[in-house]
Amino acid sequence: MTTTAPHPRPKDLRDFYEDPSVPVASGAPRSLRQARMLATALGPATTTPLTVLDIGCGDGTAAATAAPLLRGHRVVGVDWSQDALSRARTHLSSTVRGELGGGGLPFRTAAADAVLFSEVIEHLVDPDAALEEIRRVLRPGGHLMLSTPNLAAWYNRVLLAAGVQPVFSEVSLRGIHGRPGTEVVGHLRLYTARALREFVAASGFEVVRLEGAPFHGVPRPLRPLDRLACSRPSLASILLLHARKT
């Protein structure tokens, strides 16, 4: 197994995520599937638009993918990376700097009708506190649309059986060691479908639906198999979870 060239040494985790070379965009197929789930949950826009917070919006491409399906609703991009927000403003009319830790998000309690939480939870030191804060800003019955890589994806089961580090998992912020891939993205936690369901339910949410989505980084010859695996979320590359605040 080859090792990539070392990534410039970050001062800390914040410094790592402020690095513009760190990928912040999600794959379009995942974003589109998640947007469809959210549009179905929200229904058509009425005279009063619903507020959707895209927490950890990155460069805003996921929100841009979702926008045609969420017409009439208000989407607010939230991120603590100034670099990401500057790029997100090309896609979003409303952006706010905020974070889930520290003093919490700059929104009042029950201010949001829905939260998009795309490819964020795997980067967090304290996901419990993050879901508590998301639950605070959601109105009763509000929707959480969460996506995250699947530790038990079909190819990870094969790789682990062969003694290879699973895709999506990382042992260093400076380079790739022992697994396929070339990008260091700072994953700290990974979930199986069962673990994600249990964790979200224990955080005060009712799990409504769990779906699978493909991963844009799968080699092209394997992509048909990756799409087929989406029919069984426990084997899919990406987990898409819809939950409601109880």
N, C-alpha and C positions, 0 to 999 in steps of 0.2 A: 504494500500500500504506500503510495507516494504521499509526501507532505507538501503543502503549499508554502509559498514564501511567507515569512512572518508578517503579520499585520502590524502597523505602527503601534507601539505600546501606548494604551490609553492610560490617562491619569487615574480614572475611575470609571464606573459604569456609565455615568452621565456623559463623561467626555467621549466614551465610545459611541453613544447614540447621537451625539452632536456632530460626529464625523460624517460629512456629506457622502463619503464613499460607501458607507454602510447601507445596504439595500433597505428601502422602506416601502416599496410598492408590492402589492399582492398580485397574484395572477388574475387575469380577467375572468376566467371561467368560475373561480371561487367567488369573486366579487359579484358576478351576475347571479349566481345561484342564491347567494345570501340576500341580495337586493330583492329578488323575487319572493323569498320567504317573508321579508319585512313588508313589502308592498301588499302581500296577501293578508298579513296580520293587521296592518293599519287600515286597509280599505281605501276607497277613493277619497280625495281631499274634499272637504266641505268648505263652507264660508270661513271657518276658522282653521287655519293650517295647524297641523300637529308639529311638535318640536322633536327633532331627531338629533341626538348628540353622537357624533362620530368620534369616540374617545380613542386617542392614539391614531389620529387620522393620517399621520405620515405625510406624504406628498399630495394627498387628496385624490389620487387616481381611483381608489375604490369608491369614494363618494361620487366621482364623476361618472363611473360606470353605473351607479345606482340612480343617479339623478333623473334619467328619463322615466324610470318606474315610480318615482316619488314626486311627480309634479304636483305642485300645490302645497306640499309640506315644506317645512323649514329645516334645512340640514345645517348644523353648526359643527365645524371641525374643531377638535380640541387636541392639543399636543403640547408638551413642554419643550420640545426641540424648536428653537427659533429658526434653524435652517429648514426643518420640515415645514413649518408654518409658512415661511416665505414662499416655498414651492406650492403649498396647498392653496394659496390665495389665487393661483391661476385657474383653479377648478372650483373653488368655493367662495361664495359672496360673504360668508360670515365665518370667521375663525377667532378662537380664543385661546390664549396661553393658560394652561392649567395642568395639574397633575393629580394623581390619585393618592399620593402619599402626602406627608407634611400637613399643611393646612386644609387639604382637600380641594375639590373642584370649586370654581368660582360661580356656583349656581345655588339658588335656594332649594330647599327641600321640596320634592315632588314637582320640580320645574319641567321635567322632560316626559314625553309620551313614549319614547323609545330610545335605546342606546345601541349603537353599532360598536362592537368591541372585536375588531378584526385583527387577528394575528398579533395580539398584545399580551395576553395572559401568560404566554410561554416565556416572556421577557422579564417577568416581575419577581422581585424578591419576596413580596408579601401579597399574594393573590387574594388571601382572605380579606385583608383590609380594602383591597381594590373593589371586591364585590360588595362589601358593606357600603362603600361610598357610592357605587353605582345604584345600589338599592335605595340609598337616601335620596338621590336626585330624581329617581323615577316616581311617577305618580302611582297610586295603588292600581294594580292591573296593567301597569306599563310593561313594555316589551324589551327584553334583552336578546340581541342577536350576536352570538359569540362564535368566533371561528378560531381554530387552533390546529396545528399539525397533529397527526395521529401517531403516537408512539408504536402502536400495533398495526401500522399500515402493512399491506400484504408483502411488500418487498423487505420491510424491516424484520418481519418474522423469518424470512429466508436469510437475511444478513446476520441476524443475531445467532441463528442456528449454526452458521458458518464461522462464528467468532468474530464478526465484523461489527464495528460500532454502528448503531442505527442511524439512518438519515434523520436529520433535524436535531440530533443531539450533538452537543459540543463539549469538549473538555478544556478549551482554551479560547480566549478572546483574541489571540494573536495568530492563530493558524488552524488549519484542518488537520486532525490527527486520527488515523484509524478508521475513517469512513469515507464514502464517496462524496464528491462535491468539491467546490472551490471557494465558496463564499462563507466568511465568518459573519454570523448575524446575531449572535448574542443570546441564544436560547438558554434559559436557566431551568425551565420546568417543562415536562412533557406529559401528556395525558392519553390514556386509552379512552374508548367510548364509555366504558363502564365507570371509570374513575371520574370523568368529566360530569356525567349525569349525577353521580352521588355528591360530588363537590358542590355543584350549582344548587342542587336541592337542599343541601345542608346549609347553604348561605341564604336561605329564605326565599327561594324561587320555586315555582312550579314548572318542571320541564314539560314543554308542549310537544316538541318534535326534535328529532336528531336525524340529520342527513349527512351524506358524504359528498365530497367534491374532489376533483382531480388536482394534481400538483403540476404547475407549469414547468417545473424543473426535471420531470421524469424524461428520460431519453425518448426521442420520437418513436422508435420501434415499439416501445412498451406502453405508449399512451393509450392505445385501444384497450389494453388490459387494465390500465389504471382507471379509465372511464367505466369499464365493466364493474370494477370493484366498488364503485360508488353506490351500487344497488344494495350493498351491505356496509353500512357505516362503520362497523367494527373493523373492516378491512380497508376502508378508503384512506387516501392520502391525507385529506383534510376533514376535520369534524365541523359541522355546522349545527349549532344548537340554538333553538328558540325556546326561551323561557319567559315566564311572566312573574312580576312581583306579587307575592301573596299578601 
